[in-house]
Amino acid sequence: MPFTAADLPAAQHLAGTLARSLSFLSEVDAGETTVSAEDSQGVRHRVFCDLPLDGGRRCVRRVEHDGDCASRRRR
């Protein structure tokens, strides 16, 4: 979905918020969310870490997060 953001962190934040808000839909895989610049659409920047964890779950924290991966979002 095309949208405009001031910079990469703002784009990642908006895309992450949209992905989480739509994650109730089985068709949405929030872990695969990426953003790219309009003039460089082949260069994608991940929004979520999405590394595999024990038990078949995946990390739901933002890409390049501090600390350990987590299967649930920290508040």
Predicted model as a PDB file, atoms N, CA, C, CB and O in Angstrom, pLDDT in the B-factor column:
MODEL        1                                                                  
ATOM      1  N   MET A   1       0.843  -1.149   0.000  1.00 85.00           N  
ATOM      2  CA  MET A   1       0.000   0.000   0.000  1.00 85.00           C  
ATOM      3  C   MET A   1       0.907   1.236   0.000  1.00 85.00           C  
ATOM      4  CB  MET A   1      -0.969  -0.016   1.215  1.00 85.00           C  
ATOM      5  O   MET A   1       1.705   1.396   0.924  1.00 85.00           O  
ATOM      6  N   PRO A   2       0.814   2.083  -0.969  1.00 86.00           N  
ATOM      7  CA  PRO A   2       1.650   3.288  -1.002  1.00 86.00           C  
ATOM      8  C   PRO A   2       1.240   4.302   0.072  1.00 86.00           C  
ATOM      9  CB  PRO A   2       1.572   3.939  -2.383  1.00 86.00           C  
ATOM     10  O   PRO A   2       0.054   4.530   0.310  1.00 86.00           O  
ATOM     11  N   PHE A   3       2.232   4.895   0.704  1.00 90.00           N  
ATOM     12  CA  PHE A   3       1.993   6.007   1.624  1.00 90.00           C  
ATOM     13  C   PHE A   3       3.266   6.844   1.699  1.00 90.00           C  
ATOM     14  CB  PHE A   3       1.571   5.492   3.047  1.00 90.00           C  
ATOM     15  O   PHE A   3       4.330   6.401   1.268  1.00 90.00           O  
ATOM     16  N   THR A   4       3.158   8.041   2.239  1.00 91.00           N  
ATOM     17  CA  THR A   4       4.280   8.960   2.344  1.00 91.00           C  
ATOM     18  C   THR A   4       4.674   9.107   3.806  1.00 91.00           C  
ATOM     19  CB  THR A   4       3.930  10.335   1.728  1.00 91.00           C  
ATOM     20  O   THR A   4       3.817   9.222   4.682  1.00 91.00           O  
ATOM     21  N   ALA A   5       5.980   9.102   4.061  1.00 94.00           N  
ATOM     22  CA  ALA A   5       6.512   9.303   5.415  1.00 94.00           C  
ATOM     23  C   ALA A   5       7.737  10.195   5.325  1.00 94.00           C  
ATOM     24  CB  ALA A   5       6.866   7.941   6.099  1.00 94.00           C  
ATOM     25  O   ALA A   5       8.379  10.287   4.278  1.00 94.00           O  
ATOM     26  N   ALA A   6       8.054  10.850   6.431  1.00 93.00           N  
ATOM     27  CA  ALA A   6       9.166  11.800   6.456  1.00 93.00           C  
ATOM     28  C   ALA A   6      10.526  11.121   6.307  1.00 93.00           C  
ATOM     29  CB  ALA A   6       9.136  12.591   7.744  1.00 93.00           C  
ATOM     30  O   ALA A   6      11.440  11.690   5.712  1.00 93.00           O  
ATOM     31  N   ASP A   7      10.665   9.900   6.849  1.00 93.00           N  
ATOM     32  CA  ASP A   7      11.946   9.201   6.795  1.00 93.00           C  
ATOM     33  C   ASP A   7      11.713   7.705   7.025  1.00 93.00           C  
ATOM     34  CB  ASP A   7      12.940   9.777   7.852  1.00 93.00           C  
ATOM     35  O   ASP A   7      10.581   7.277   7.253  1.00 93.00           O  
ATOM     36  N   LEU A   8      12.783   6.917   6.965  1.00 93.00           N  
ATOM     37  CA  LEU A   8      12.669   5.466   7.114  1.00 93.00           C  
ATOM     38  C   LEU A   8      12.062   5.058   8.455  1.00 93.00           C  
ATOM     39  CB  LEU A   8      14.031   4.826   6.959  1.00 93.00           C  
ATOM     40  O   LEU A   8      11.144   4.238   8.462  1.00 93.00           O  
ATOM     41  N   PRO A   9      12.529   5.589   9.597  1.00 93.00           N  
ATOM     42  CA  PRO A   9      11.903   5.184  10.864  1.00 93.00           C  
ATOM     43  C   PRO A   9      10.399   5.499  10.915  1.00 93.00           C  
ATOM     44  CB  PRO A   9      12.607   5.876  12.028  1.00 93.00           C  
ATOM     45  O   PRO A   9       9.620   4.711  11.451  1.00 93.00           O  
ATOM     46  N   ALA A  10      10.000   6.624  10.369  1.00 95.00           N  
ATOM     47  CA  ALA A  10       8.569   6.968  10.358  1.00 95.00           C  
ATOM     48  C   ALA A  10       7.793   6.007   9.468  1.00 95.00           C  
ATOM     49  CB  ALA A  10       8.360   8.418   9.876  1.00 95.00           C  
ATOM     50  O   ALA A  10       6.681   5.606   9.812  1.00 95.00           O  
ATOM     51  N   ALA A  11       8.368   5.636   8.329  1.00 95.00           N  
ATOM     52  CA  ALA A  11       7.725   4.674   7.427  1.00 95.00           C  
ATOM     53  C   ALA A  11       7.595   3.316   8.098  1.00 95.00           C  
ATOM     54  CB  ALA A  11       8.521   4.542   6.116  1.00 95.00           C  
ATOM     55  O   ALA A  11       6.549   2.674   7.996  1.00 95.00           O  
ATOM     56  N   GLN A  12       8.653   2.867   8.789  1.00 95.00           N  
ATOM     57  CA  GLN A  12       8.607   1.582   9.479  1.00 95.00           C  
ATOM     58  C   GLN A  12       7.570   1.601  10.593  1.00 95.00           C  
ATOM     59  CB  GLN A  12       9.984   1.228  10.046  1.00 95.00           C  
ATOM     60  O   GLN A  12       6.861   0.615  10.798  1.00 95.00           O  
ATOM     61  N   HIS A  13       7.476   2.706  11.307  1.00 94.00           N  
ATOM     62  CA  HIS A  13       6.494   2.813  12.394  1.00 94.00           C  
ATOM     63  C   HIS A  13       5.071   2.733  11.843  1.00 94.00           C  
ATOM     64  CB  HIS A  13       6.689   4.134  13.175  1.00 94.00           C  
ATOM     65  O   HIS A  13       4.244   1.986  12.365  1.00 94.00           O  
ATOM     66  N   LEU A  14       4.783   3.501  10.789  1.00 95.00           N  
ATOM     67  CA  LEU A  14       3.443   3.485  10.208  1.00 95.00           C  
ATOM     68  C   LEU A  14       3.104   2.109   9.636  1.00 95.00           C  
ATOM     69  CB  LEU A  14       3.325   4.551   9.117  1.00 95.00           C  
ATOM     70  O   LEU A  14       2.007   1.597   9.861  1.00 95.00           O  
ATOM     71  N   ALA A  15       4.031   1.516   8.905  1.00 95.00           N  
ATOM     72  CA  ALA A  15       3.788   0.194   8.328  1.00 95.00           C  
ATOM     73  C   ALA A  15       3.569  -0.849   9.420  1.00 95.00           C  
ATOM     74  CB  ALA A  15       4.961  -0.221   7.430  1.00 95.00           C  
ATOM     75  O   ALA A  15       2.706  -1.716   9.285  1.00 95.00           O  
ATOM     76  N   GLY A  16       4.348  -0.770  10.504  1.00 94.00           N  
ATOM     77  CA  GLY A  16       4.183  -1.699  11.615  1.00 94.00           C  
ATOM     78  C   GLY A  16       2.839  -1.552  12.299  1.00 94.00           C  
ATOM     79  O   GLY A  16       2.199  -2.544  12.649  1.00 94.00           O  
ATOM     80  N   THR A  17       2.416  -0.322  12.487  1.00 94.00           N  
ATOM     81  CA  THR A  17       1.117  -0.060  13.096  1.00 94.00           C  
ATOM     82  C   THR A  17      -0.009  -0.597  12.218  1.00 94.00           C  
ATOM     83  CB  THR A  17       0.931   1.444  13.336  1.00 94.00           C  
ATOM     84  O   THR A  17      -0.952  -1.211  12.718  1.00 94.00           O  
ATOM     85  N   LEU A  18       0.092  -0.367  10.917  1.00 94.00           N  
ATOM     86  CA  LEU A  18      -0.926  -0.882   9.990  1.00 94.00           C  
ATOM     87  C   LEU A  18      -0.950  -2.411   9.988  1.00 94.00           C  
ATOM     88  CB  LEU A  18      -0.665  -0.360   8.565  1.00 94.00           C  
ATOM     89  O   LEU A  18      -2.020  -3.017  10.028  1.00 94.00           O  
ATOM     90  N   ALA A  19       0.215  -3.024   9.941  1.00 93.00           N  
ATOM     91  CA  ALA A  19       0.287  -4.486   9.919  1.00 93.00           C  
ATOM     92  C   ALA A  19      -0.305  -5.088  11.185  1.00 93.00           C  
ATOM     93  CB  ALA A  19       1.735  -4.945   9.753  1.00 93.00           C  
ATOM     94  O   ALA A  19      -1.058  -6.060  11.117  1.00 93.00           O  
ATOM     95  N   ARG A  20       0.027  -4.521  12.332  1.00 91.00           N  
ATOM     96  CA  ARG A  20      -0.523  -5.047  13.599  1.00 91.00           C  
ATOM     97  C   ARG A  20      -2.031  -4.857  13.668  1.00 91.00           C  
ATOM     98  CB  ARG A  20       0.141  -4.357  14.804  1.00 91.00           C  
ATOM     99  O   ARG A  20      -2.748  -5.717  14.180  1.00 91.00           O  
ATOM    100  N   SER A  21      -2.512  -3.728  13.150  1.00 94.00           N  
ATOM    101  CA  SER A  21      -3.960  -3.473  13.220  1.00 94.00           C  
ATOM    102  C   SER A  21      -4.745  -4.411  12.304  1.00 94.00           C  
ATOM    103  CB  SER A  21      -4.259  -2.016  12.846  1.00 94.00           C  
ATOM    104  O   SER A  21      -5.934  -4.641  12.524  1.00 94.00           O  
ATOM    105  N   LEU A  22      -4.085  -4.954  11.280  1.00 93.00           N  
ATOM    106  CA  LEU A  22      -4.753  -5.872  10.355  1.00 93.00           C  
ATOM    107  C   LEU A  22      -4.410  -7.334  10.613  1.00 93.00           C  
ATOM    108  CB  LEU A  22      -4.390  -5.518   8.937  1.00 93.00           C  
ATOM    109  O   LEU A  22      -4.844  -8.208   9.863  1.00 93.00           O  
ATOM    110  N   SER A  23      -3.646  -7.613  11.651  1.00 89.00           N  
ATOM    111  CA  SER A  23      -3.178  -8.981  11.891  1.00 89.00           C  
ATOM    112  C   SER A  23      -4.290  -9.956  12.278  1.00 89.00           C  
ATOM    113  CB  SER A  23      -2.140  -8.969  12.971  1.00 89.00           C  
ATOM    114  O   SER A  23      -4.055 -11.163  12.334  1.00 89.00           O  
ATOM    115  N   PHE A  24      -5.491  -9.453  12.544  1.00 93.00           N  
ATOM    116  CA  PHE A  24      -6.614 -10.350  12.811  1.00 93.00           C  
ATOM    117  C   PHE A  24      -7.056 -11.069  11.530  1.00 93.00           C  
ATOM    118  CB  PHE A  24      -7.794  -9.563  13.417  1.00 93.00           C  
ATOM    119  O   PHE A  24      -7.766 -12.073  11.590  1.00 93.00           O  
ATOM    120  N   LEU A  25      -6.634 -10.552  10.380  1.00 94.00           N  
ATOM    121  CA  LEU A  25      -6.943 -11.192   9.104  1.00 94.00           C  
ATOM    122  C   LEU A  25      -5.909 -12.284   8.827  1.00 94.00           C  
ATOM    123  CB  LEU A  25      -6.970 -10.146   7.947  1.00 94.00           C  
ATOM    124  O   LEU A  25      -4.707 -12.026   8.885  1.00 94.00           O  
ATOM    125  N   SER A  26      -6.361 -13.479   8.533  1.00 91.00           N  
ATOM    126  CA  SER A  26      -5.431 -14.590   8.314  1.00 91.00           C  
ATOM    127  C   SER A  26      -4.531 -14.357   7.096  1.00 91.00           C  
ATOM    128  CB  SER A  26      -6.207 -15.892   8.139  1.00 91.00           C  
ATOM    129  O   SER A  26      -3.458 -14.953   7.001  1.00 91.00           O  
ATOM    130  N   GLU A  27      -4.950 -13.511   6.179  1.00 92.00           N  
ATOM    131  CA  GLU A  27      -4.161 -13.229   4.982  1.00 92.00           C  
ATOM    132  C   GLU A  27      -2.972 -12.312   5.251  1.00 92.00           C  
ATOM    133  CB  GLU A  27      -5.039 -12.611   3.930  1.00 92.00           C  
ATOM    134  O   GLU A  27      -2.078 -12.202   4.412  1.00 92.00           O  
ATOM    135  N   VAL A  28      -2.949 -11.659   6.401  1.00 88.00           N  
ATOM    136  CA  VAL A  28      -1.891 -10.702   6.725  1.00 88.00           C  
ATOM    137  C   VAL A  28      -0.796 -11.401   7.524  1.00 88.00           C  
ATOM    138  CB  VAL A  28      -2.459  -9.495   7.519  1.00 88.00           C  
ATOM    139  O   VAL A  28      -1.060 -11.976   8.581  1.00 88.00           O  
ATOM    140  N   ASP A  29       0.431 -11.349   7.014  1.00 88.00           N  
ATOM    141  CA  ASP A  29       1.605 -11.868   7.716  1.00 88.00           C  
ATOM    142  C   ASP A  29       2.450 -10.664   8.107  1.00 88.00           C  
ATOM    143  CB  ASP A  29       2.425 -12.893   6.826  1.00 88.00           C  
ATOM    144  O   ASP A  29       3.314 -10.230   7.345  1.00 88.00           O  
ATOM    145  N   ALA A  30       2.199 -10.129   9.295  1.00 88.00           N  
ATOM    146  CA  ALA A  30       2.867  -8.900   9.735  1.00 88.00           C  
ATOM    147  C   ALA A  30       4.389  -9.042   9.733  1.00 88.00           C  
ATOM    148  CB  ALA A  30       2.388  -8.516  11.131  1.00 88.00           C  
ATOM    149  O   ALA A  30       5.102  -8.068   9.489  1.00 88.00           O  
ATOM    150  N   GLY A  31       4.883 -10.236  10.003  1.00 89.00           N  
ATOM    151  CA  GLY A  31       6.324 -10.449  10.046  1.00 89.00           C  
ATOM    152  C   GLY A  31       7.025 -10.188   8.729  1.00 89.00           C  
ATOM    153  O   GLY A  31       8.232  -9.948   8.708  1.00 89.00           O  
ATOM    154  N   GLU A  32       6.295 -10.230   7.639  1.00 90.00           N  
ATOM    155  CA  GLU A  32       6.868  -9.990   6.316  1.00 90.00           C  
ATOM    156  C   GLU A  32       6.728  -8.542   5.863  1.00 90.00           C  
ATOM    157  CB  GLU A  32       6.216 -10.896   5.305  1.00 90.00           C  
ATOM    158  O   GLU A  32       7.006  -8.235   4.704  1.00 90.00           O  
ATOM    159  N   THR A  33       6.309  -7.656   6.737  1.00 93.00           N  
ATOM    160  CA  THR A  33       6.119  -6.253   6.381  1.00 93.00           C  
ATOM    161  C   THR A  33       7.444  -5.580   6.062  1.00 93.00           C  
ATOM    162  CB  THR A  33       5.415  -5.509   7.509  1.00 93.00           C  
ATOM    163  O   THR A  33       8.403  -5.672   6.828  1.00 93.00           O  
ATOM    164  N   THR A  34       7.485  -4.905   4.925  1.00 95.00           N  
ATOM    165  CA  THR A  34       8.669  -4.148   4.519  1.00 95.00           C  
ATOM    166  C   THR A  34       8.240  -2.789   3.987  1.00 95.00           C  
ATOM    167  CB  THR A  34       9.486  -4.921   3.449  1.00 95.00           C  
ATOM    168  O   THR A  34       7.080  -2.590   3.627  1.00 95.00           O  
ATOM    169  N   VAL A  35       9.188  -1.854   3.941  1.00 95.00           N  
ATOM    170  CA  VAL A  35       8.962  -0.546   3.327  1.00 95.00           C  
ATOM    171  C   VAL A  35      10.096  -0.277   2.346  1.00 95.00           C  
ATOM    172  CB  VAL A  35       8.872   0.586   4.407  1.00 95.00           C  
ATOM    173  O   VAL A  35      11.190  -0.825   2.477  1.00 95.00           O  
ATOM    174  N   SER A  36       9.820   0.574   1.365  1.00 94.00           N  
ATOM    175  CA  SER A  36      10.839   0.964   0.398  1.00 94.00           C  
ATOM    176  C   SER A  36      10.554   2.378  -0.085  1.00 94.00           C  
ATOM    177  CB  SER A  36      10.886  -0.026  -0.793  1.00 94.00           C  
ATOM    178  O   SER A  36       9.423   2.858  -0.016  1.00 94.00           O  
ATOM    179  N   ALA A  37      11.581   3.024  -0.567  1.00 91.00           N  
ATOM    180  CA  ALA A  37      11.421   4.363  -1.139  1.00 91.00           C  
ATOM    181  C   ALA A  37      10.765   4.233  -2.511  1.00 91.00           C  
ATOM    182  CB  ALA A  37      12.799   5.103  -1.245  1.00 91.00           C  
ATOM    183  O   ALA A  37      10.962   3.233  -3.201  1.00 91.00           O  
ATOM    184  N   GLU A  38       9.995   5.230  -2.907  1.00 88.00           N  
ATOM    185  CA  GLU A  38       9.286   5.180  -4.186  1.00 88.00           C  
ATOM    186  C   GLU A  38      10.240   4.985  -5.364  1.00 88.00           C  
ATOM    187  CB  GLU A  38       8.479   6.456  -4.384  1.00 88.00           C  
ATOM    188  O   GLU A  38       9.931   4.251  -6.303  1.00 88.00           O  
ATOM    189  N   ASP A  39      11.385   5.636  -5.311  1.00 88.00           N  
ATOM    190  CA  ASP A  39      12.326   5.548  -6.424  1.00 88.00           C  
ATOM    191  C   ASP A  39      13.339   4.420  -6.254  1.00 88.00           C  
ATOM    192  CB  ASP A  39      13.052   6.857  -6.581  1.00 88.00           C  
ATOM    193  O   ASP A  39      14.281   4.304  -7.038  1.00 88.00           O  
ATOM    194  N   SER A  40      13.146   3.598  -5.239  1.00 89.00           N  
ATOM    195  CA  SER A  40      14.058   2.475  -4.995  1.00 89.00           C  
ATOM    196  C   SER A  40      13.277   1.288  -4.434  1.00 89.00           C  
ATOM    197  CB  SER A  40      15.198   2.887  -4.019  1.00 89.00           C  
ATOM    198  O   SER A  40      13.611   0.760  -3.373  1.00 89.00           O  
ATOM    199  N   GLN A  41      12.249   0.882  -5.146  1.00 88.00           N  
ATOM    200  CA  GLN A  41      11.342  -0.142  -4.640  1.00 88.00           C  
ATOM    201  C   GLN A  41      11.964  -1.523  -4.547  1.00 88.00           C  
ATOM    202  CB  GLN A  41      10.139  -0.209  -5.505  1.00 88.00           C  
ATOM    203  O   GLN A  41      11.410  -2.406  -3.892  1.00 88.00           O  
ATOM    204  N   GLY A  42      13.096  -1.723  -5.184  1.00 90.00           N  
ATOM    205  CA  GLY A  42      13.788  -3.000  -5.070  1.00 90.00           C  
ATOM    206  C   GLY A  42      14.567  -3.148  -3.774  1.00 90.00           C  
ATOM    207  O   GLY A  42      14.989  -4.250  -3.424  1.00 90.00           O  
ATOM    208  N   VAL A  43      14.761  -2.042  -3.060  1.00 93.00           N  
ATOM    209  CA  VAL A  43      15.472  -2.062  -1.780  1.00 93.00           C  
ATOM    210  C   VAL A  43      14.425  -2.010  -0.672  1.00 93.00           C  
ATOM    211  CB  VAL A  43      16.494  -0.861  -1.661  1.00 93.00           C  
ATOM    212  O   VAL A  43      13.813  -0.971  -0.426  1.00 93.00           O  
ATOM    213  N   ARG A  44      14.234  -3.135  -0.018  1.00 94.00           N  
ATOM    214  CA  ARG A  44      13.199  -3.238   1.020  1.00 94.00           C  
ATOM    215  C   ARG A  44      13.822  -3.246   2.408  1.00 94.00           C  
ATOM    216  CB  ARG A  44      12.353  -4.506   0.817  1.00 94.00           C  
ATOM    217  O   ARG A  44      14.880  -3.832   2.637  1.00 94.00           O  
ATOM    218  N   HIS A  45      13.138  -2.581   3.321  1.00 94.00           N  
ATOM    219  CA  HIS A  45      13.576  -2.502   4.716  1.00 94.00           C  
ATOM    220  C   HIS A  45      12.529  -3.206   5.571  1.00 94.00           C  
ATOM    221  CB  HIS A  45      13.779  -1.009   5.177  1.00 94.00           C  
ATOM    222  O   HIS A  45      11.359  -2.824   5.575  1.00 94.00           O  
ATOM    223  N   ARG A  46      12.962  -4.240   6.298  1.00 94.00           N  
ATOM    224  CA  ARG A  46      12.043  -4.985   7.161  1.00 94.00           C  
ATOM    225  C   ARG A  46      11.546  -4.096   8.300  1.00 94.00           C  
ATOM    226  CB  ARG A  46      12.732  -6.248   7.728  1.00 94.00           C  
ATOM    227  O   ARG A  46      12.232  -3.163   8.719  1.00 94.00           O  
ATOM    228  N   VAL A  47      10.352  -4.397   8.790  1.00 95.00           N  
ATOM    229  CA  VAL A  47       9.765  -3.667   9.908  1.00 95.00           C  
ATOM    230  C   VAL A  47       9.904  -4.473  11.198  1.00 95.00           C  
ATOM    231  CB  VAL A  47       8.282  -3.350   9.628  1.00 95.00           C  
ATOM    232  O   VAL A  47      10.200  -3.907  12.251  1.00 95.00           O  
ATOM    233  N   PHE A  48       9.694  -5.787  11.125  1.00 94.00           N  
ATOM    234  CA  PHE A  48       9.753  -6.648  12.298  1.00 94.00           C  
ATOM    235  C   PHE A  48      10.938  -7.599  12.205  1.00 94.00           C  
ATOM    236  CB  PHE A  48       8.447  -7.436  12.453  1.00 94.00           C  
ATOM    237  O   PHE A  48      11.379  -7.948  11.110  1.00 94.00           O  
ATOM    238  N   CYS A  49      11.450  -8.014  13.355  1.00 94.00           N  
ATOM    239  CA  CYS A  49      12.575  -8.942  13.434  1.00 94.00           C  
ATOM    240  C   CYS A  49      12.215 -10.266  12.766  1.00 94.00           C  
ATOM    241  CB  CYS A  49      12.987  -9.176  14.903  1.00 94.00           C  
ATOM    242  O   CYS A  49      12.911 -10.695  11.846  1.00 94.00           O  
ATOM    243  N   ASP A  50      11.145 -10.920  13.208  1.00 92.00           N  
ATOM    244  CA  ASP A  50      10.583 -12.141  12.627  1.00 92.00           C  
ATOM    245  C   ASP A  50      11.505 -13.355  12.665  1.00 92.00           C  
ATOM    246  CB  ASP A  50      10.203 -11.878  11.222  1.00 92.00           C  
ATOM    247  O   ASP A  50      11.290 -14.301  11.907  1.00 92.00           O  
ATOM    248  N   LEU A  51      12.523 -13.361  13.522  1.00 93.00           N  
ATOM    249  CA  LEU A  51      13.394 -14.530  13.645  1.00 93.00           C  
ATOM    250  C   LEU A  51      12.640 -15.693  14.287  1.00 93.00           C  
ATOM    251  CB  LEU A  51      14.651 -14.187  14.471  1.00 93.00           C  
ATOM    252  O   LEU A  51      11.805 -15.473  15.164  1.00 93.00           O  
ATOM    253  N   PRO A  52      12.921 -16.925  13.864  1.00 93.00           N  
ATOM    254  CA  PRO A  52      12.251 -18.091  14.451  1.00 93.00           C  
ATOM    255  C   PRO A  52      12.642 -18.267  15.922  1.00 93.00           C  
ATOM    256  CB  PRO A  52      12.596 -19.366  13.655  1.00 93.00           C  
ATOM    257  O   PRO A  52      13.798 -18.069  16.297  1.00 93.00           O  
ATOM    258  N   LEU A  53      11.665 -18.639  16.739  1.00 93.00           N  
ATOM    259  CA  LEU A  53      11.874 -18.914  18.158  1.00 93.00           C  
ATOM    260  C   LEU A  53      11.462 -20.355  18.446  1.00 93.00           C  
ATOM    261  CB  LEU A  53      11.072 -17.915  19.049  1.00 93.00           C  
ATOM    262  O   LEU A  53      10.891 -21.025  17.585  1.00 93.00           O  
ATOM    263  N   ASP A  54      11.749 -20.823  19.647  1.00 89.00           N  
ATOM    264  CA  ASP A  54      11.323 -22.165  20.051  1.00 89.00           C  
ATOM    265  C   ASP A  54       9.804 -22.284  19.958  1.00 89.00           C  
ATOM    266  CB  ASP A  54      11.802 -22.482  21.488  1.00 89.00           C  
ATOM    267  O   ASP A  54       9.083 -21.306  20.151  1.00 89.00           O  
ATOM    268  N   GLY A  55       9.338 -23.467  19.667  1.00 86.00           N  
ATOM    269  CA  GLY A  55       7.901 -23.707  19.624  1.00 86.00           C  
ATOM    270  C   GLY A  55       7.241 -23.251  18.337  1.00 86.00           C  
ATOM    271  O   GLY A  55       6.012 -23.218  18.260  1.00 86.00           O  
ATOM    272  N   GLY A  56       8.024 -22.897  17.316  1.00 85.00           N  
ATOM    273  CA  GLY A  56       7.453 -22.509  16.034  1.00 85.00           C  
ATOM    274  C   GLY A  56       6.973 -21.074  15.943  1.00 85.00           C  
ATOM    275  O   GLY A  56       6.469 -20.657  14.899  1.00 85.00           O  
ATOM    276  N   ARG A  57       7.119 -20.313  17.013  1.00 88.00           N  
ATOM    277  CA  ARG A  57       6.706 -18.899  16.978  1.00 88.00           C  
ATOM    278  C   ARG A  57       7.819 -18.058  16.383  1.00 88.00           C  
ATOM    279  CB  ARG A  57       6.343 -18.383  18.400  1.00 88.00           C  
ATOM    280  O   ARG A  57       8.925 -18.547  16.156  1.00 88.00           O  
ATOM    281  N   ARG A  58       7.520 -16.785  16.130  1.00 90.00           N  
ATOM    282  CA  ARG A  58       8.506 -15.878  15.558  1.00 90.00           C  
ATOM    283  C   ARG A  58       8.568 -14.608  16.402  1.00 90.00           C  
ATOM    284  CB  ARG A  58       8.163 -15.543  14.078  1.00 90.00           C  
ATOM    285  O   ARG A  58       7.605 -14.264  17.087  1.00 90.00           O  
ATOM    286  N   CYS A  59       9.712 -13.910  16.351  1.00 92.00           N  
ATOM    287  CA  CYS A  59       9.884 -12.674  17.111  1.00 92.00           C  
ATOM    288  C   CYS A  59       8.985 -11.586  16.538  1.00 92.00           C  
ATOM    289  CB  CYS A  59      11.364 -12.219  17.096  1.00 92.00           C  
ATOM    290  O   CYS A  59       8.960 -11.359  15.328  1.00 92.00           O  
ATOM    291  N   VAL A  60       8.249 -10.919  17.419  1.00 91.00           N  
ATOM    292  CA  VAL A  60       7.318  -9.867  16.999  1.00 91.00           C  
ATOM    293  C   VAL A  60       7.870  -8.468  17.233  1.00 91.00           C  
ATOM    294  CB  VAL A  60       6.005 -10.017  17.730  1.00 91.00           C  
ATOM    295  O   VAL A  60       7.192  -7.476  16.961  1.00 91.00           O  
ATOM    296  N   ARG A  61       9.099  -8.385  17.738  1.00 93.00           N  
ATOM    297  CA  ARG A  61       9.675  -7.068  18.015  1.00 93.00           C  
ATOM    298  C   ARG A  61      10.157  -6.407  16.730  1.00 93.00           C  
ATOM    299  CB  ARG A  61      10.835  -7.186  19.015  1.00 93.00           C  
ATOM    300  O   ARG A  61      10.301  -7.058  15.696  1.00 93.00           O  
ATOM    301  N   ARG A  62      10.399  -5.120  16.814  1.00 93.00           N  
ATOM    302  CA  ARG A  62      10.857  -4.357  15.651  1.00 93.00           C  
ATOM    303  C   ARG A  62      12.243  -4.813  15.224  1.00 93.00           C  
ATOM    304  CB  ARG A  62      10.867  -2.850  15.959  1.00 93.00           C  
ATOM    305  O   ARG A  62      13.015  -5.319  16.038  1.00 93.00           O  
ATOM    306  N   VAL A  63      12.553  -4.635  13.955  1.00 93.00           N  
ATOM    307  CA  VAL A  63      13.859  -4.979  13.413  1.00 93.00           C  
ATOM    308  C   VAL A  63      14.942  -4.215  14.184  1.00 93.00           C  
ATOM    309  CB  VAL A  63      13.928  -4.657  11.891  1.00 93.00           C  
ATOM    310  O   VAL A  63      14.734  -3.072  14.591  1.00 93.00           O  
ATOM    311  N   GLU A  64      16.087  -4.850  14.379  1.00 90.00           N  
ATOM    312  CA  GLU A  64      17.228  -4.264  15.093  1.00 90.00           C  
ATOM    313  C   GLU A  64      16.882  -3.850  16.522  1.00 90.00           C  
ATOM    314  CB  GLU A  64      17.748  -3.062  14.334  1.00 90.00           C  
ATOM    315  O   GLU A  64      17.405  -2.853  17.021  1.00 90.00           O  
ATOM    316  N   HIS A  65      16.005  -4.608  17.183  1.00 94.00           N  
ATOM    317  CA  HIS A  65      15.617  -4.303  18.568  1.00 94.00           C  
ATOM    318  C   HIS A  65      16.770  -4.581  19.529  1.00 94.00           C  
ATOM    319  CB  HIS A  65      14.378  -5.128  18.977  1.00 94.00           C  
ATOM    320  O   HIS A  65      17.681  -5.348  19.217  1.00 94.00           O  
ATOM    321  N   ASP A  66      16.719  -3.955  20.688  1.00 95.00           N  
ATOM    322  CA  ASP A  66      17.670  -4.239  21.769  1.00 95.00           C  
ATOM    323  C   ASP A  66      17.139  -5.418  22.565  1.00 95.00           C  
ATOM    324  CB  ASP A  66      17.886  -2.987  22.694  1.00 95.00           C  
ATOM    325  O   ASP A  66      15.928  -5.622  22.654  1.00 95.00           O  
ATOM    326  N   GLY A  67      18.034  -6.182  23.136  1.00 94.00           N  
ATOM    327  CA  GLY A  67      17.626  -7.283  23.998  1.00 94.00           C  
ATOM    328  C   GLY A  67      17.208  -8.512  23.225  1.00 94.00           C  
ATOM    329  O   GLY A  67      17.403  -8.615  22.014  1.00 94.00           O  
ATOM    330  N   ASP A  68      16.624  -9.448  23.968  1.00 94.00           N  
ATOM    331  CA  ASP A  68      16.236 -10.742  23.412  1.00 94.00           C  
ATOM    332  C   ASP A  68      14.990 -10.630  22.543  1.00 94.00           C  
ATOM    333  CB  ASP A  68      15.998 -11.745  24.531  1.00 94.00           C  
ATOM    334  O   ASP A  68      14.181  -9.715  22.691  1.00 94.00           O  
ATOM    335  N   CYS A  69      14.865 -11.579  21.643  1.00 94.00           N  
ATOM    336  CA  CYS A  69      13.654 -11.687  20.839  1.00 94.00           C  
ATOM    337  C   CYS A  69      12.499 -12.100  21.749  1.00 94.00           C  
ATOM    338  CB  CYS A  69      13.843 -12.709  19.670  1.00 94.00           C  
ATOM    339  O   CYS A  69      12.713 -12.670  22.819  1.00 94.00           O  
ATOM    340  N   ALA A  70      11.270 -11.807  21.313  1.00 93.00           N  
ATOM    341  CA  ALA A  70      10.083 -12.134  22.095  1.00 93.00           C  
ATOM    342  C   ALA A  70       8.970 -12.584  21.167  1.00 93.00           C  
ATOM    343  CB  ALA A  70       9.629 -10.928  22.941  1.00 93.00           C  
ATOM    344  O   ALA A  70       8.835 -12.085  20.050  1.00 93.00           O  
ATOM    345  N   SER A  71       8.174 -13.533  21.642  1.00 87.00           N  
ATOM    346  CA  SER A  71       7.051 -14.013  20.842  1.00 87.00           C  
ATOM    347  C   SER A  71       5.795 -13.196  21.079  1.00 87.00           C  
ATOM    348  CB  SER A  71       6.778 -15.469  21.146  1.00 87.00           C  
ATOM    349  O   SER A  71       4.783 -13.383  20.404  1.00 87.00           O  
ATOM    350  N   ARG A  72       5.867 -12.287  22.044  1.00 76.00           N  
ATOM    351  CA  ARG A  72       4.748 -11.374  22.314  1.00 76.00           C  
ATOM    352  C   ARG A  72       5.281  -9.960  22.398  1.00 76.00           C  
ATOM    353  CB  ARG A  72       4.002 -11.759  23.628  1.00 76.00           C  
ATOM    354  O   ARG A  72       6.409  -9.721  22.828  1.00 76.00           O  
ATOM    355  N   ARG A  73       4.443  -9.031  21.976  1.00 62.00           N  
ATOM    356  CA  ARG A  73       4.820  -7.613  21.995  1.00 62.00           C  
ATOM    357  C   ARG A  73       4.925  -7.124  23.437  1.00 62.00           C  
ATOM    358  CB  ARG A  73       3.790  -6.755  21.206  1.00 62.00           C  
ATOM    359  O   ARG A  73       4.037  -7.367  24.254  1.00 62.00           O  
ATOM    360  N   ARG A  74       6.016  -6.438  23.735  1.00 58.00           N  
ATOM    361  CA  ARG A  74       6.200  -5.867  25.082  1.00 58.00           C  
ATOM    362  C   ARG A  74       5.508  -4.538  25.167  1.00 58.00           C  
ATOM    363  CB  ARG A  74       7.694  -5.709  25.428  1.00 58.00           C  
ATOM    364  O   ARG A  74       5.493  -3.775  24.201  1.00 58.00           O  
ATOM    365  N   ARG A  75       4.940  -4.256  26.301  1.00 55.00           N  
ATOM    366  CA  ARG A  75       4.199  -2.988  26.464  1.00 55.00           C  
ATOM    367  C   ARG A  75       4.996  -2.028  27.306  1.00 55.00           C  
ATOM    368  CB  ARG A  75       2.817  -3.226  27.104  1.00 55.00           C  
ATOM    369  O   ARG A  75       4.548  -0.910  27.558  1.00 55.00           O  
TER     370      ARG A  75                                                      
ENDMDL                                                                          
END                                                                             
